């Protein structure tokens, strides 16, 4: 499964381009965001948009 990940600013607004990641990579992305204080929004990528 693939996910779309957005970085968020302090107001919850998406900043920059989204990133597409496989399920296996999501945990490390979340851990990195937690370690650096980044805010992220993660949602499943619809297969129709691939």
Helices and strands as residue ranges (DSSP letters): E 2-8, E 14-22, H 23-36, E 39-44, G 47-49
